[in-house]
Amino acid sequence: MKGTIGDISFYKSKDGYLARGKGGIEKDRIENDPAFQRTRENGSEFGRAGSAGRIVRTAFKMLLLNASDNRVTSRLTREMVKVIQADTTNVRGERNVLDGDLKLLEDFEFNINAALGATLYADYTGQVNRETGEATVSVQAFVPQNKVVAPQGATHFSLISAGAEINFEEESFNLATAQSDKVEIGPENMEALTLTNALTAGSALPILLLFGIEFYQEVNGTFYPLRNGSYNALTLIAVNLPE
């Protein structure tokens, strides 16, 4: 059912068919009425969470084109709200990301439909060296057909990583990425490798490190990505904060 009957509008969303009523509270009252002080505080912090999530998505935009779900924006904003709410320094309404707990973002899945832990079973570690500026992911040797849960049709995969220094106040970033060669999903052992992302030595900004896997199908020597990345996994494996 679609359309409007009286003050009720019927529409179709990603969750199916829904209905909502018209009306609401005037904007001026929300902005000035003391009764809505808590609403203003929550709105201010939610806005900061949205902005922080946007800069993270922008920093890793090229990777997210190949590995993200259609709700990553709202999911990341929700996690950023938790980061801000962990701020024990500022009063309600003035809490922010930098005084919160960015570590809460660790293990965030950018593609909820393909979690990294359910796709790649190889042992790996992520590390950030602030002195040298290197953000690395080290992967131990493994047999692909035993450690990779590949979608139907996939013949090869590639491991990817990305590190970014993010300035949440100025909404700017510095990004570095690394990617392995394409590896056949078979019984041949894949040697250990390290993906190194070269960032600024001695950076004083928060550093986020991502790790993921992309799948391909080889046809006559040409590699084709599978279904626009819907099977690819990408996870935030480490958040390193300046001391």
TITI-158713 format. One line per 8 residues: number of its first residue (from 1); for each residue y, x, z of N, C-alpha, C, CB. Coordinates in pm, whole numbers. Glycine has a CB too. Example, Ala and Ser with C-alpha at 12.3 -4.5 7.8 and 13.67 -1.06 7.14 Angstrom:
2
1) -569:1319:780:-450:1230:780:-330:1320:780:-447:1131:905; -225:1285:708:-106:1367:714:3:1290:787:-60:1408:572 $
// end
This chain:
243
1) -119:83:0:0:0:0:124:87:0:0:-95:121; 216:64:-92:340:139:-102:458:44:-114:335:235:-221; 575:92:-67:694:10:-78:751:-27:58:664:-115:-156; 842:-124:60:912:-163:182:903:-313:205:1058:-121:177; 871:-350:328:871:-490:371:958:-498:495:724:-544:399; 1073:-559:484:1165:-564:597:1212:-425:633:1100:-632:717; 1192:-387:759:1232:-254:805:1116:-155:808:1292:-264:942; 1005:-192:746:887:-106:745:864:-50:605:763:-184:793 $
9) 852:83:596:823:149:469:680:199:469:923:266:443; 608:170:363:470:214:348:466:327:244:377:95:307; 394:435:277:392:549:185:262:627:203:514:641:209; 236:715:105:116:797:109:154:940:142:40:791:-26; 83:1001:238:107:1139:277:-22:1218:265:164:1147:423; -18:1345:308:-138:1427:306:-244:1375:401:-104:1571:341; -200:1293:499:-292:1236:597:-341:1097:558:-226:1230:733; -305:1054:437:-343:920:394:-223:827:391:-450:864:486 $
17) -247:695:395:-140:597:389:-83:571:528:-190:466:327; 49:576:539:117:558:667:232:459:653:170:692:719; 284:417:766:398:325:769:497:373:874:353:179:797; 625:357:847:727:395:944:842:295:940:777:537:916; 907:279:1055:1018:186:1065:1151:254:1046:1015:117:1198; 1250:178:1003:1385:230:985:1455:232:1120:1463:144:882; 1571:296:1120:1650:297:1243:1655:433:1306:1595:198:1342; 1693:439:1431:1707:566:1499:1837:572:1576:1699:680:1401 $
25) 1858:683:1642:1976:703:1725:2082:777:1643:1941:781:1854; 2209:739:1660:2316:800:1585:2324:949:1615:2449:732:1618; 2355:1027:1512:2363:1171:1523:2468:1213:1625:2393:1233:1388; 2583:1146:1625:2692:1182:1716:2651:1167:1862:2815:1097:1688; 2572:1064:1890:2527:1042:2028:2432:1152:2071:2461:906:2042; 2343:1191:1984:2248:1297:2017:2322:1428:2044:2146:1316:1905; 2429:1454:1968:2502:1580:1981:2593:1585:2103:2583:1604:1857; 2632:1469:2158:2732:1468:2264:2693:1396:2393:2854:1407:2213 $
33) 2603:1301:2387:2567:1223:2504:2489:1311:2604:2483:1100:2464; 2533:1319:2731:2461:1398:2832:2316:1357:2847:2530:1387:2965; 2287:1231:2815:2148:1183:2828:2054:1254:2731:2143:1032:2805; 2111:1316:2628:2028:1382:2526:2037:1534:2536:2070:1336:2387; 2074:1584:2655:2083:1728:2675:1949:1797:2648:2130:1759:2815; 1841:1741:2700:1709:1799:2679:1672:1796:2531:1603:1723:2762; 1709:1690:2463:1682:1680:2319:1754:1790:2244:1724:1543:2265; 1880:1817:2281:1956:1923:2215:1894:2060:2243:2104:1921:2262 $
41) 1849:2080:2366:1787:2207:2400:1659:2230:2319:1755:2212:2550; 1576:2126:2314:1453:2137:2237:1481:2159:2089:1368:2013:2256; 1582:2089:2038:1617:2102:1897:1666:2241:1864:1723:2001:1861; 1744:2300:1954:1795:2435:1933:1681:2536:1926:1893:2472:2043; 1586:2525:2017:1475:2619:2020:1379:2595:1904:1400:2608:2151; 1363:2471:1866:1276:2441:1751:1338:2500:1624:1256:2288:1735; 1471:2496:1615:1538:2555:1500:1517:2704:1493:1685:2524:1504; 1522:2771:1608:1496:2914:1611:1352:2944:1570:1525:2972:1750 $
49) 1259:2861:1617:1118:2880:1581:1099:2865:1430:1029:2778:1656; 1166:2767:1371:1155:2747:1227:1211:2865:1149:1228:2620:1187; 1324:2918:1195:1385:3032:1128:1297:3156:1140:1524:3061:1185; 1239:3177:1259:1152:3293:1280:1027:3283:1193:1113:3305:1429; 970:3163:1185:853:3145:1101:886:3167:954:795:3005:1120; 1005:3125:914:1046:3142:774:1059:3288:736:1178:3070:749; 1117:3371:824:1132:3512:790:996:3581:783:1221:3583:892; 902:3539:866:766:3597:859:700:3558:726:678:3549:979 $
57) 713:3432:689:654:3388:561:721:3458:444:666:3235:546; 850:3477:453:923:3545:345:880:3691:334:1075:3536:368; 863:3756:448:822:3897:448:688:3916:377:813:3950:591; 595:3824:400:460:3837:343:437:3741:227:355:3813:451; 545:3701:162:538:3598:58:437:3631:-51:674:3579:-4; 437:3755:-100:348:3791:-211:201:3777:-172:377:3932:-257; 168:3805:-47:30:3788:-3:-4:3642:17:5:3866:126; 93:3565:68:67:3424:96:47:3344:-32:182:3365:175 $
65) 97:3393:-144:75:3325:-271:-74:3318:-303:151:3396:-384; -150:3415:-250:-294:3422:-278:-381:3382:-160:-329:3561:-321; -320:3356:-44:-403:3324:74:-321:3248:178:-459:3454:136; -310:3118:158:-244:3032:258:-283:2888:232:-88:3050:254; -272:2805:336:-302:2664:320:-172:2585:314:-392:2613:436; -181:2456:284:-60:2378:264:9:2336:394:-92:2255:184; -45:2381:507:19:2350:635:57:2476:711:-74:2265:720; 60:2587:642:90:2713:710:231:2711:770:76:2830:613 $
73) 326:2644:705:463:2640:756:469:2571:892:554:2567:657; 411:2453:903:415:2379:1029:331:2448:1136:365:2235:1009; 219:2507:1097:133:2576:1195:203:2699:1252:0:2616:1131; 270:2774:1164:339:2894:1211:459:2858:1298:384:2980:1092; 529:2750:1262:642:2706:1344:594:2665:1482:715:2588:1277; 480:2598:1489:425:2557:1618:394:2679:1705:297:2473:1597; 340:2785:1644:310:2906:1720:438:2977:1764:223:3001:1637; 540:2972:1680:669:3032:1715:734:2959:1832:763:3033:1594 $
81) 714:2829:1840:764:2753:1954:700:2806:2083:735:2601:1938; 571:2835:2079:502:2889:2196:557:3026:2232:350:2898:2169; 588:3107:2130:647:3239:2154:779:3224:2228:668:3315:2020; 864:3133:2182:994:3111:2243:981:3055:2384:1078:3017:2157; 889:2965:2404:870:2905:2536:820:3006:2639:772:2789:2527; 768:3120:2591:723:3225:2682:838:3312:2731:618:3312:2613; 959:3286:2683:1078:3360:2726:1111:3322:2870:1199:3330:2632; 1104:3418:2959:1134:3394:3101:1270:3451:3140:1024:3454:3190 $
89) 1346:3496:3041:1477:3558:3068:1592:3458:3055:1499:3674:2973; 1589:3378:2950:1699:3288:2920:1671:3145:2964:1728:3290:2772; 1778:3067:2978:1765:2927:3020:1717:2843:2904:1901:2873:3074; 1665:2725:2936:1617:2633:2834:1729:2604:2733:1567:2500:2898; 1694:2606:2608:1791:2586:2501:1843:2715:2443:1906:2504:2552; 1832:2826:2520:1878:2956:2473:1764:3057:2462:1985:3010:2566; 1642:3012:2488:1527:3101:2475:1509:3141:2328:1399:3035:2529; 1455:3261:2305:1444:3310:2169:1316:3390:2149:1565:3396:2135 $
97) 1293:3430:2024:1169:3499:1986:1160:3638:2050:1160:3511:1835; 1269:3715:2046:1264:3853:2093:1241:3862:2244:1393:3924:2058; 1290:3764:2318:1267:3764:2463:1142:3685:2499:1387:3706:2535; 1076:3630:2399:951:3558:2421:833:3653:2412:937:3444:2320; 719:3601:2368:597:3682:2360:539:3675:2219:492:3635:2464; 583:3767:2132:535:3770:1994:387:3802:1983:613:3870:1915; 331:3859:2090:188:3888:2090:103:3762:2073:149:3960:2220; 162:3647:2105:90:3520:2091:54:3491:1945:173:3406:2148 $
105) 119:3562:1853:92:3539:1711:-35:3610:1663:209:3585:1627; -87:3702:1743:-206:3775:1702:-323:3678:1677:-244:3879:1807; -397:3706:1571:-511:3625:1526:-468:3499:1451:-598:3585:1646; -339:3487:1417:-295:3371:1340:-355:3378:1200:-140:3363:1333; -416:3267:1157:-478:3258:1024:-378:3193:927:-610:3176:1030; -344:3264:820:-253:3208:722:-323:3110:629:-188:3320:641; -454:3118:620:-532:3022:544:-637:2963:636:-598:3088:418; -607:2847:694:-696:2787:793:-829:2746:731:-629:2667:858 $
113) -832:2735:598:-955:2694:529:-1049:2811:504:-920:2627:398; -1001:2932:530:-1085:3051:509:-1050:3154:615:-1066:3109:365; -1101:3133:736:-1072:3225:845:-1138:3360:818:-1121:3167:979; -1068:3467:850:-1120:3601:824:-1249:3627:901:-1015:3707:860; -1255:3580:1026:-1373:3603:1107:-1497:3534:1055:-1348:3560:1245; -1479:3433:971:-1593:3361:914:-1619:3402:770:-1570:3210:922; -1544:3500:722:-1556:3545:583:-1600:3689:573:-1424:3528:511; -1547:3773:663:-1581:3915:662:-1636:3956:797:-1458:4000:625 $
121) -1760:4007:799:-1825:4046:925:-1829:4197:946:-1965:3991:929; -1760:4271:861:-1754:4416:877:-1666:4450:997:-1701:4483:748; -1693:4563:1059:-1613:4608:1173:-1485:4675:1124:-1694:4707:1263; -1373:4638:1183:-1245:4697:1145:-1153:4702:1266:-1179:4617:1029; -1053:4789:1258:-953:4800:1363:-815:4814:1299:-983:4921:1456; -715:4759:1366:-578:4772:1320:-498:4854:1420:-513:4634:1300; -412:4941:1369:-336:5029:1457:-198:5054:1399:-410:5162:1479; -97:5062:1488:40:5092:1447:85:5218:1520:137:4972:1476 $
129) 129:5316:1443:182:5440:1500:334:5439:1477:115:5568:1434; 409:5410:1582:554:5399:1567:618:5535:1536:616:5341:1695; 560:5640:1585:618:5772:1563:617:5808:1415:542:5878:1642; 504:5781:1346:493:5813:1204:533:5696:1115:352:5856:1171; 533:5575:1171:566:5457:1092:448:5402:1014:677:5487:999; 328:5449:1042:211:5404:968:139:5289:1040:114:5521:947; 116:5182:965:37:5068:1014:-92:5068:933:116:4931:1000; -204:5090:1000:-329:5110:928:-437:5010:969:-379:5250:951 $
137) -526:4984:875:-648:4907:902:-766:4995:860:-648:4769:825; -852:5028:955:-969:5110:928:-1093:5022:925:-983:5223:1034; -1169:5031:816:-1288:4948:798:-1410:5037:792:-1277:4861:670; -1509:5007:874:-1632:5087:874:-1717:5053:752:-1713:5062:1003; -1805:5144:716:-1894:5124:602:-1980:5000:624:-1983:5248:579; -2008:4927:515:-2092:4807:526:-2150:4772:391:-2011:4688:582; -2254:4688:395:-2317:4639:273:-2257:4502:241:-2473:4630:288; -2184:4488:131:-2113:4363:101:-2198:4237:105:-2052:4373:-33 $
145) -2316:4239:49:-2395:4116:45:-2441:4072:184:-2515:4136:-46; -2434:4164:281:-2474:4131:418:-2356:4094:507:-2548:4246:479; -2237:4141:471:-2121:4126:559:-2008:4040:502:-2067:4260:592; -2023:3995:379:-1918:3914:316:-1974:3776:281:-1862:3984:189; -1908:3672:331:-1946:3535:296:-1861:3494:177:-1927:3435:418; -1917:3510:59:-1841:3488:-64:-1859:3346:-116:-1883:3588:-171; -1753:3290:-174:-1764:3156:-234:-1848:3163:-361:-1623:3097:-265; -1900:3048:-401:-1982:3042:-522:-1901:3090:-642:-2035:2899:-545 $
153) -1961:3176:-722:-1895:3225:-843:-1829:3360:-825:-1793:3127:-888; -1808:3403:-702:-1743:3531:-678:-1839:3646:-705:-1690:3539:-534; -1792:3747:-775:-1874:3865:-802:-1819:3989:-733:-1884:3890:-953; -1688:3988:-704:-1622:4103:-644:-1521:4059:-538:-1553:4187:-752; -1479:4154:-457:-1374:4127:-359:-1286:4250:-345:-1434:4087:-222; -1173:4231:-284:-1082:4341:-254:-1026:4318:-115:-968:4352:-360; -1013:4425:-37:-955:4417:96:-806:4449:88:-1028:4513:195; -724:4374:160:-580:4393:154:-522:4405:294:-513:4277:77 $
161) -412:4476:305:-341:4483:431:-192:4491:403:-389:4603:517; -114:4456:503:32:4462:490:94:4479:627:87:4335:420; 194:4563:633:268:4582:757:415:4553:730:248:4727:812; 481:4492:826:622:4460:809:699:4481:938:639:4316:760; 813:4550:927:909:4556:1036:1001:4436:1017:989:4694:1038; 1016:4353:1119:1095:4232:1103:1213:4229:1200:1008:4108:1123; 1332:4211:1145:1453:4195:1224:1483:4046:1233:1573:4274:1162; 1442:3982:1342:1458:3838:1354:1604:3797:1370:1378:3787:1473 $
169) 1688:3884:1423:1828:3851:1442:1904:3850:1310:1894:3948:1538; 1878:3950:1225:1946:3959:1097:1867:3894:984:1973:4103:1064; 1747:3846:1016:1658:3782:919:1633:3874:799:1717:3647:872; 1593:3998:829:1561:4094:725:1427:4160:760:1673:4201:710; 1371:4234:665:1240:4295:689:1218:4413:596:1129:4192:669; 1120:4494:632:1073:4605:549:923:4591:537:1115:4745:608; 872:4579:416:730:4550:393:661:4664:322:715:4422:312; 536:4690:361:450:4786:291:311:4724:280:444:4924:365 $
177) 246:4741:164:114:4682:143:16:4786:92:123:4565:44; -111:4757:109:-218:4845:60:-337:4758:22:-259:4953:167; -412:4802:-78:-526:4724:-125:-636:4816:-174:-483:4627:-237; -760:4778:-145:-874:4857:-189:-905:4827:-336:-998:4828:-101; -995:4906:-393:-1045:4875:-527:-1129:4749:-518:-1127:4995:-585; -1156:4688:-630:-1245:4572:-633:-1389:4621:-614:-1229:4493:-768; -1460:4555:-525:-1595:4596:-487:-1694:4485:-523:-1602:4629:-335; -1805:4524:-582:-1907:4426:-618:-1978:4374:-493:-2009:4488:-715 $
185) -2003:4244:-492:-2072:4181:-379:-2223:4197:-402:-2033:4029:-364; -2274:4311:-361:-2415:4342:-386:-2473:4426:-275:-2431:4413:-519; -2588:4490:-300:-2659:4566:-197:-2611:4709:-179:-2805:4568:-228; -2520:4754:-266:-2472:4891:-256:-2376:4907:-139:-2404:4934:-387; -2395:5012:-61:-2312:5035:57:-2167:5066:18:-2370:5150:140; -2075:5001:85:-1933:5031:66:-1892:5132:172:-1845:4901:73; -1837:5243:128:-1799:5348:222:-1681:5304:308:-1765:5476:146; -1670:5368:423:-1558:5338:513:-1426:5371:442:-1570:5418:645 $
193) -1323:5294:473:-1194:5319:414:-1083:5285:512:-1177:5239:284; -966:5339:484:-848:5310:565:-735:5266:473:-805:5435:649; -678:5150:502:-563:5099:428:-438:5134:508:-574:4943:404; -351:5212:446:-233:5262:517:-105:5202:461:-227:5413:510; -25:5146:550:105:5088:512:215:5174:574:117:4938:560; 294:5240:490:396:5333:537:528:5260:564:418:5445:433; 563:5251:691:688:5187:733:786:5294:783:663:5080:842; 892:5252:850:994:5344:898:947:5418:1023:1124:5270:927 $
201) 952:5551:1018:915:5630:1135:1014:5604:1249:911:5782:1101; 960:5579:1368:1045:5554:1484:1116:5421:1482:1144:5661:1495; 1063:5325:1412:1127:5193:1404:1143:5129:1541:1047:5100:1312; 1254:5058:1561:1279:4988:1687:1260:4838:1673:1420:5018:1737; 1195:4797:1565:1174:4654:1537:1029:4614:1563:1213:4621:1392; 1003:4485:1585:865:4438:1595:792:4465:1463:860:4287:1630; 667:4506:1471:587:4533:1352:466:4441:1352:542:4682:1347; 448:4370:1241:334:4279:1224:239:4339:1122:381:4137:1179 $
209) 109:4336:1153:7:4392:1064:-93:4285:1024:-66:4510:1133; -109:4267:893:-200:4166:839:-318:4233:770:-125:4074:742; -431:4162:768:-551:4210:700:-622:4091:639:-645:4286:799; -676:4111:518:-742:3998:453:-836:4041:342:-639:3904:398; -891:3942:275:-986:3964:166:-957:3867:52:-1133:3948:216; -965:3918:-72:-945:3836:-190:-1071:3841:-276:-821:3883:-270; -1104:3726:-337:-1225:3718:-419:-1193:3704:-568:-1310:3599:-373; -1285:3761:-649:-1268:3759:-794:-1402:3730:-862:-1210:3894:-845 $
217) -1392:3686:-986:-1509:3670:-1071:-1490:3757:-1194:-1533:3520:-1110; -1586:3844:-1218:-1577:3932:-1335:-1645:3867:-1455:-1641:4070:-1305; -1572:3861:-1564:-1626:3810:-1690:-1588:3906:-1801:-1574:3665:-1720; -1688:3973:-1858:-1666:4068:-1966:-1560:4173:-1932:-1625:3994:-2091; -1569:4225:-1810:-1479:4332:-1770:-1344:4288:-1719:-1459:4421:-1883; -1317:4159:-1719:-1190:4107:-1668:-1213:4035:-1536:-1124:4011:-1771; -1125:4061:-1438:-1139:4000:-1306:-1045:3880:-1294:-1110:4103:-1195; -1104:3766:-1258:-1027:3643:-1243:-1026:3599:-1097:-1085:3532:-1333 $
225) -907:3575:-1039:-901:3523:-901:-967:3387:-894:-754:3514:-851; -1029:3355:-780:-1097:3227:-764:-1004:3118:-713:-1215:3243:-671; -987:3013:-789:-915:2892:-748:-782:2920:-678:-1002:2811:-657; -701:3005:-736:-567:3033:-685:-564:3076:-539:-481:2912:-701; -668:3143:-497:-667:3198:-362:-713:3106:-252:-535:3243:-331; -768:2990:-284:-806:2896:-178:-920:2948:-91:-845:2763:-240; -994:3048:-140:-1104:3104:-61:-1065:3233:10:-1223:3130:-151; -947:3285:-17:-905:3413:39:-863:3398:185:-791:3472:-42 $
233) -891:3500:264:-856:3500:406:-745:3600:432:-979:3531:494; -656:3567:525:-546:3657:562:-510:3628:707:-422:3638:467; -519:3732:791:-499:3714:935:-400:3817:989:-633:3725:1010; -319:3774:1086:-229:3866:1155:-311:3931:1267:-100:3790:1212; -350:4056:1245:-444:4120:1338:-376:4199:1449:-536:4211:1262; -247:4231:1433:-179:4308:1537:-28:4285:1535:-208:4458:1521; 29:4272:1654:174:4266:1672:211:4382:1763:222:4126:1732; 290:4473:1712:330:4591:1789:479:4581:1822:299:4723:1711 $
241) 512:4588:1951:650:4569:1996:709:4701:2044:656:4464:2108; 839:4722:2022:904:4843:2071:910:4842:2223:1045:4856:2014; 902:4957:2283:906:4966:2429:1049:4964:2480:835:5093:2477 $
// end
